[in-house]
């Protein structure tokens, strides 16, 4: 699992600017107005071959005019989630009581903290950093997010802490999966029902899971690790009201997993947030199984399951490869159907196809449905090869990548799925121009 770095600081100190610099693209909106970060808060960064995840805590909005409370919560989230914390202060301003309070919180956490003094835009301003030794966080690093100055030294310090991060490793053949979904769909109850004991605290109040727990389990000789998408240990509902915070937890769990189990409340039905959560697993290329929980609470006739399945297929068209399992964690019903689907998804994620066989399938597909033309030019597919697994990824060498329209790429994907068993896994198709 990649280390996680969190960026903390008061409003308008330049958190999003630094985040974008490290990530290398403008994922966060940047304006010179406090509290305007509205975009993605979780991304991947790399420095000196060290890959890591990075969190912009400024993107976790509380709709709270009390900025002192807001930065306190951002610091708590960083402390909870991060392996290394970057604390950013404004080099044009003096130390404030807020800075001292957050510095004290970070010190008590025991997590490595790197202090960055931003807006040091020229050498004459470097003397501004010495005041920040008073925060007790070690050497302050002068940087300029606007001009990209000093970030190399800052990141050198950040990645130097990675060697001290404990790594949890499991046997190579262990299948890791997570339950993801909106609060109160029964993710923790499912884990408890599977292991047959109260391994995770379960409550009917949405958002009561507080600890991220890996639960090891064995089914018919196959080892599994179940990863619960837990919330903060903090009491109160404030964290549950921050949608982006729950998104952050789900993304971290998905990244550690081979297969993501998307849990839907069979009693309440499908809502928009279910599709958002499912999209994260699909985007990250993980195996996917859809679980409809609380099926015992649904009034059923002989057509109920088929109707619900049709509704899922209509709402989750991008997950047409995922199998659907109906269960009841409360009554421990139909759980035996879940693990064969997880195993199948995991195995299909790792399926490799010989290039000769692959090209026969692609050639047959083109013969059945000739490649499209655009302004008199026809797409030519010269060769296909598989370049990766988890998820299975294929490269098509073509005469012009612009001619491979989405619809025809989808057609090729469907033909690959007909020829090979890719149930439970997305597959990626990439077009490359043949040199």
N, C-alpha and C positions, 0 to 999 in steps of 0.2 A: 504494500500500500504506500502511495506517495505521502511524504510529509505535508502537513497543512500549515500555511502561514496566514496570519490574520493581520489586517491593517486597522489600527485604532487611532482615534484622535478626535478633537472637537470638530464641530461644523466649520467648514471653510478653511481648513488647514492644508487641503490638497490631497486628501486620501484617494479620491477617484482618479486624479491625475497620475499619482504614483502607481495605482492599480493598473491603469491603462498602459503606462510605460513598461511595467514588468510583464504584462500579458502580451503586449505588442500590438494591440488593436483597441479601438475605441468601444469597449464594451459598456463602460459607464458614461452617462451624460455628464459633461463637465461645464459648469457655469460658475461665475463669481458671485453666487448667491447661496447662503446656507441652506442645506437640506434639499438639494435638487437631484441627488442621485436617485434615479428611478429604474435603472436597467439591471442587467445581470450582476450578481454579487459574487459569483463563484466561477473561477476559471482556472486554467492550467498555465503555469509558468515554467521556465527553464533557465538555469544559470550554470555555466561550466559543467554541462552534462548532467546536472542535478535537476530532475523533474520534481515539481511540487504543485499542490493546489493552493490557490490564494483566495482569501475572502476579503471583500471590501465591506466592512461592517457598516459603513455609512449608507449602504443600500438597504439596510434593514430599517424600514420606516416605522415609527410608532404613532404617527399623527399626534405628536406630543409637543406642546410648546415649551415644556420644561427641558431645555437642552442639557442641564446638569443631570437630570434623570436619564435622558436619552444616551448620553455618553457612558454613564454608569452601566446601563444595560448592554451597550455595544461592547464594553470592556468585559462584562461577564460572559457574553457569547464567545468572545475571542479566547478568554481563559478556558472556557469549556471545550471549545472545538479545536484550538490551534496547538501545534507542536512548538511553533516559534511565533512571537508577536512583534510586529513593527509598530512602535508608538510614535506618531508623527505630531510635532508641535510646530508652531508658526514662528520662524526666526525673526520676523519683523515685530513681534510682540514680546513682552516680558512674561515670565511665569505667572500663571493664574492659580487660584485656589482649585479650579477644576483640574488643571494639569497635575497639581500635587496630589489630589485625591485619586485620580486615575493611576498615577505612578505608584502610589501606596498599594492600591488594589493589585496591580501587576506584580509588584515585589512580593506580596504575600502569596501569590499564586504558585510561586516556585517555577513557573515556565520561563524559558529564555526570552528576554526582551531586548530588542535592538532599538535604541532611541535615534530617531531621524529628525533633524532640524531643517524644515523645508523653507523655501523661498530665500535661500542664500544664493542669490543670483550672480554675485561677483565676489572676487577675492577680498575686497574691502569689508564685506559684511561678515567674514568668518569670525571676527571677534565676538559676534552676537551669540555664538554657540556656548561660550564658557559658562554663562549663567546657568545653563541647563545641567551642569554637573550636580547642581544642588538637588536635582530630583532623585539622585542616588541610583540611577540605572546604568552607570558606567559611562563609557565614552560616547558623547553625542556625535552623530555623523552628519556633517553639513551636506545638504542636497538641494537641488533645484528641479522640482518636478516639471516646471514649465520648459526648462532648457535641457533636461536630462543629465545634469551635472551631479557627480558624486554617487550615482546609483550603483556603479560597479563595486565601490568599496562597501556600500551598504549591503548589497547582495552577497558579497564575499563573507561578510560577518554572519548573515542569515544562514547561508548554507553550511557554515562551519559548525553550526549546532546540530545538523542533521545526524551526524555520527553518534550522537548521544541518545537518539530516539529509539526506544525499545521496539523491536519488530516482532509481531505475533505471526508465527508460521505454522502451517498445518501440512500434513502429508500431501504429496503432489496429487494423489487421486481423490482427495477430499473435495466434495462439491459444496461450494459456498453459495447460499441463497439468502435473500432478504425478503421480508414482507413490507410492501410499500402501499400507501393509500392515505386518504384523508383521515383525520382523527376519528376514533370511535367506530371503525369498521370491524374491529376484532382482531387486529394483528397480534397483540400479546396473547389473547385468548387462544388463537390458533397454535402458537408455540406451546402454551401450557397443555392444550389438548393433545398435541403430538407427543410431548415427552411424558405426559401423564402425571405431572406434578406442577406445583405453583412456582415455576422458575422465574417468572416475570410478574410484577405487580399488575393486577388487572382491576380496572374500575369502570363504571358506566359513565364517568365524567370524561368528556372529550379531552384528550391531551394530558392524560395522567402518567404516561410512561416517562420515567425520568432518567433511567440509566441505560446506556448502550451495553447490551449483554450479548456475547457470542455463546450460543448454546450448541454443544456438540451432541450429535445424535447418530445412531446407526440403524439402517433399515435394510434387512436382507443382505447383510454383509457389506453394504456400501456406506462409507462414512460421509456425514454431512456436518456443516456448520450453519446454524440458523442465525442470521444477523437481524436484530430488532432495530427498527428505525425509532430510536428513543428521543424523547424531548429533554429539555433542561431539567436539572435537579431542583431548580428554584420552584418555590410554591407560588401560587397565584396564577392568574390566567393571562398575564401580559404577554408571555412568550407564545401562547397558543393563538393569540390575536395577530401575530406577525406571520403572514403567509410565507414570506420569503425565508423566514427562519426554518419553518417546517420543510420547505423546498431544499434548503441547505442540508438538513439531516438526511433527507431521502437521497440526495445526490451522493453524499459521502457513503451511505450504505450500498447504493448501487455500484459505486466504483469498486468496492471491496468484494462484490459478488460475481459469481458466474451466471446466476439466474435470478431474475427479479420476479417475485410473485405479486401481482397487482390485485389487491383485495378490494372488492366492491361489496357494499351492504345490500344484500338481496331484499331486505325489507324496505329500505328507502329508495332503492333503484340507483340509476346513474345520474351524477351531476357533473357539471363542467370541470370541477377540480379533479375528478377521477381521470379525465382525459389529459389534464396537465401533468399529473403525476406519472401516468403511463408514458407520456411523451419523453420524459427524462430517461427511462430505461431504454426506449427505442433509440433515442439519439446516441446513447452511449454504447449501443451495439450489444447489449446483454441478451441472453436468452430470456424469454418471457412466458409465464403461465398466468392466466387470469383465473382468480378464485372468487366465486360468489359465495360469501359467508352469510350466516343467519338464515339459511334456506329453510330451517325448521319453522321460522316465524312467518313464512309466506303461505298464503292460502293457495292451494294448488289443485289443478285438475290434470288430465292427461296431456294437455298442450302447454302448460305453464312453462316448463323448462325450455321447450323449443322456442316459445315466444320470447323468453328472456334472452336466450342465445342469439336469436335474430336481432334483437335490440342492441346487444353488445356488438355484433358484427357491423351493424349500421353506424353506431356511435364511434367505434374504434376501427375504422376501415384500415388505418395504417398498421394495425396489429392482426391482420387477417391470418398470419402464420401462427398465432398463439392458440394453444388449446385452452378450453374453458372447463373448469371443474366446479361443481356445486357442492358445498359442504356446510356442516354446522359444527362450529367449534364448541358451542354450548352442549350439544348432545353427542359430540364426538362421532358424528355421522359422515360417511363417505370420505374420510381422510385417507383411506387406503388408495384412493384414485389419484392422489396428489403426487406421490413420490415417483411413480412410473413416468409421469409427464415431466417432472424435474430432471430425471435421469435422461430421458429422450432429448430434451432441450439441450442439456449439457453436452451430450454426445454429438448431436447434430451441429452444435457450435464449432466442433473440432473436426468436422468432416472435410477431408481433402479429396479432390477429384483430379485424376490424371489428365494432363493437357490433351492427350489424344482423344480421350472419351469426351472431355468438355467441348472440344472443337467439333466433334461429330454432332453433339446436341445443338450447338449454336448453328451449324450448317443446316441441320434439319429444320430448325426454327426459321431460318431465313428462307429456306425453300418453301415452307408452308405459308409464310407471310413476308413477302419481299421487303427489303429495307426501304425507308421513305426517301422521297426526293424533295429538294427545296430549290426553287428557281433553276430547275433543269439539272441540278447536281444530285446524284444518288449517294447515299451512305454506303460505304464499303467496309465490312468487318473482315479484316485480314486474319486475325488470330486472337485467341482468347487464352488466358492463363490465370490460375488461382495464385494469389500473392500472399494471402494471410488467412488465419482462422480466428475465431472468437472476436468478431463474427467472420464467417466465410466471405472473403473479398476477392473479386475477380476484376481483371483488367481486360478491356477490349481494345485492341489496336485497330484504329480506323483511319480513313483518309481525312476526315474533318470532324473534330469533336462537336462542333456546332450542329452537325446533321443528326446526331444521336439525340432525338427529342425524348422528353420524359416518358411519353406514352410507349415508345418503342423499347426504351430501357425496361419499363415495367413489363412489357410483353416478354422480353428475354428472361427477366427474373421469373416470370410465371412458368416459362418452359423449363428453366433449371429446377424449379420446385417440383414440376411434374416428373422430371427425370431422376431427381435425387431427393432423399428425404431431408428436408430442411424445416420440418415442423418445429415450432418453438424458438426459432432463431431468425433475426433479420439477416439479409445478405446484402452486401454492398457491391455495386457495379460501377467501375470507374472507366471512363473513356480516355484513351491516350492516342495522340497523333503518331502514326508510324513514321519514323525518320527515314 
